[in-house]
Structures are given as structure tokens and as C-alpha cells.
Amino acid sequence: MAQARSESSRFSEAALWLRSSLKWLYPGMRVKRWLLLVPVGISLVIIGVGLITNLRTFDYLRLLDDLARTVFLRFGVELNLPRVYVPVSLVFMAAGLLLIFVSIKQTIGSITSALVTMDKRRLADVVFQKRYLAQGQRVVTIGGGTGLSTLLRGLKQYTSNIVAIVTVTDDGGSSGALQRQFGMLPPGDIRNCLVALADAETLMTDLLQYRFDGRGDHQADEGRPQPPGAPGSLEGHSFGNLLLAAMTHLTGDFEMAVKETSRVLAIRGRVLPSTVQNVSLMAEMEDGTVVEGETSILKAPGAIKSIYLNPPEVQPLSEALDAIHNAEAIIIGPGSVFTSIIPNLLVRGIPEAISRSKALKVYVCNVMTQPGETDGFGVVDHIRAIERHTPAVRLFDYVLMNDSVPSRELLERYRREGADLVPPDVEGVRQMGYHPVVAPLISETEVVRHDPDKLASAVMRLLFERAPRL
């Protein structure tokens, strides 16, 4: 009985495949006309091959032999002469191959036009790009905030084998409100990375980053706008954060929500939270006070002495550890050293995995200090902050620093806000036992930050020149 059911199932599958295949012949499919050109092209190639071999193959194709001779003789052309049949045969073969190429191209174009909305003229470019990038270097990035998304925006031009490991301790704004309301992990930094790696059009990127300002939102009973993050209010929320929240409810799991959103956006690479456990970021200040929460830490007076997680023993994603193990390059930063970089390194197992990896390991230092977090910091201070929190392991070998200087007006504006340029410190980095690498890395805009293309180019150049062979 079981064998009979198996045979019946195979017959049903074959019948279903046949019915589906026959639909290619239905009217309006825009495929038949191009498919018919294939046998025509093959026939021309056969004729060309037959002619260039002096019609010896036509012993088995008498009809074509007689037809070719008759047609050419009517024009006074004798096919027995090499100076005649060689060029004629080449023309036939070229014409046949051209018809086959055109028919296949048009068939693919007809199919893809029904499946995707991209410009068909760019189809070959897109396919080439995806195949080329799929063979790119395996790069793991670790951090959060705008610094990490800037790096990803540049790296995706070189490879799609990117894994971004992102901190999940942001408790401010839309991310914090969603975390408190739904008990989910804060999606903000992950959303920024998804957008940075997305292969989407500009409109889709703008949509995911769109932030509701409260106008037209649901109003409270007394007619006053509800505060940001209040139930029923969209004010302050970005659409991308809401999308991740909805996907979390649909899938029942934040990690799966990130994967499904990545698939929808067709991102070049993967984005992984460093942990899927709810954690709070804690800080001990220089005066001994303890502050909880990223937002509160940044607002607290005084300097940060150390950062730790609550609870302290959180598990990393196994996928994150596997990505680190298989990486050819591990890039730490750029980003806020205390609130974007170190929180990832406090997740048990991640710093140990980085230390064991044979990949090229690079720390990208920030280009500007951050008020309330790294006031007065130089490159060496950034490195020491990381070392203090991971004393048992060595996390990187190279330190990438910017040596471009922005305009005086821009620097003055930053100084008025409490931030200053972080100059390169080649000798200081070398004395700490690291390899200093200096390059112009900033863009000339209204803000001072890493340029995605310059930063990615410097990282990939370092990878090609100095990475060990795995």
C-alpha cells in the first residue's frame, strides 16, 4: 500500500509539473515567439557548420543539402570553393548564434518583467553584481549607531558576505518606547543597519527611516496630543521600528523578525543582535555613582569609569559566533565606544571568539569625541577603554585612524557643542603594540563623520594587503 501511495504521489507531481509547464504556451505569456527563434538559430548554426566542413555533414541531411545548393546556385555562387563557403558558413553561424542569444535574452526578460519591477535594461548588471558580491570576502562588523551603518553602506559595494553584530542596549526614543510597551529588543540600531545594507530604492530607504511627528496622529480624549511612545500614538516612532515590531509579533521571535525583514529588503549580508536577551546598560561613573540605561548614562554628569550589562551573564547568538569564526576580517567600530562598541564585547563568548579568530582584526577609531561620553579622548584613550573591559583577550591588531582635518568653521561649531577632533596618534598606537593605519576618512558635509566609500576602501585595501591566508 505504501509503495502504491508513493507511486501515486509521484504521478500527481509529474502531472502537476506538466500542467504548469504547458502554461508557457498560453496566449499572452510573451514567451512563445522568442522560444521559436531558438530552433531557427540552431538550424542556421547547423547549416554554417555544414558549409564550413564542405557539406560533409549534409550526407545525413539531404534536404538541407539540396536546398542550400539550389539557393546559392540561383545566385551563381558555387559552394565547393573554400573562398566562398568559409565566409558564408561563418555568416550563418554568427546569425544563428545571434538569434539564439536574442531569443534567450528576450525570454528571460519576459519572465523577469512579470516577477520584478527593476529596469530590464539593468538585469545583467544586477545579476553580475549579485554573483560578484556573493564571492566577496567574509567580513564581520561589530558596533552600533550611525558609525556602524556608515561602514556597512560602504562595505556592501565590495561584498555581500557581511555580518553586522549590533548592540541591543538602546533605551531611548522610539526603540525604548517599543521595548517598554511590547517587551521586545530595541530595534533602532538594527533598523539602521538593515537600511544601510538594503538593495532597495531610495523611496524604500526613506520609508523605513520615516519618523512620525505627531501631526494627524490619534488624539487623546481631552484633545491634546499624547506624549511620544504613549499607547495609540505614533509620534516619535520610525516606520522601520514599527515594521520590526509588527514582524516580531507575526513571527513570535525578534531574531526571526530581523531575518524576515532582511529577506523582504533583500539586504546584502546579515544583521544579528549580539544577544536576544533583554539587557540594560549600566555605568559606574568616576564619582562612584551607578547609572542605568543608555539615555541616562549619556545625560549623567561626570566621566564614565566602566560599563557593564544587567544581567551580566547573557548568551550570544550561535550565528554570531559562527560568523566570527569564519570571518576573513573583523571590524570593530566606528561608533560610541561606551554605548555602541563595548556592550557587544560584554556579551559572554564574543570577545573570546574574536581573540581566537585568525581573521584580520581592525579597530576603527571615531573621528570626533562625543560630549558626555568621550570628552577629551584621543585614539589611545578609546583603545584603553576597550582594553579595560576585555582585559583577558586581545581583540584587534590594527587601528585605523583619520588624518583629514575639516574646515575651521565646522570644528568651531563642534567645539561649541562640546566635541573635538580626534587626531591620529601613530606613535601612541604603536607603543601600545598595535599597527597604526592612517588614511583620509571623513566626508566634507555639514557634519564631521566617516565617509562610507573612503572608510570601506581603506578597510578592503588593508584586507587585501595584510590579511593572513586562512
Secondary structure, DSSP 8 states (H G I E B T S, - for coil): -HHHHHHHHHHHHHHHHHHHHHGGGSTT-S-HHHHHHHHHHHHHHHHHHHHHTTTGGGGG-HHHHHHHHHHHHHTT--TTSHHHHHHHHHHHHHHHHHHHHHHHHHHHHHHHHHH--S-GGGHHHHHHHHHHHHTS--EEEEE-HHHHHHHHHHHTTT-S-EEEEE-----SHHHHHHHHHH-----HHHHHHHHHH----HHHHHHHH-B--STTS-B-TTSSB--TT-TT--TT-BHHHHHHHHHHHHHS-HHHHHHHHHHHHT-SSEEEES-SS--EEEEEETTS-EEESHHHHHHSSS-EEEEEEESS-----HHHHHHHHH-SEEEE-SS-IIIIIHHHHTSTTHHHHHHH--SEEEEE--SB--TTTSTT--HHHHHHHHHHHSTTS---SEEEEE-----HHHHHHHHHTT--B----HHHHHHTT-EEEEE--B--SSS--B-HHHHHHHHHHHHHHH----
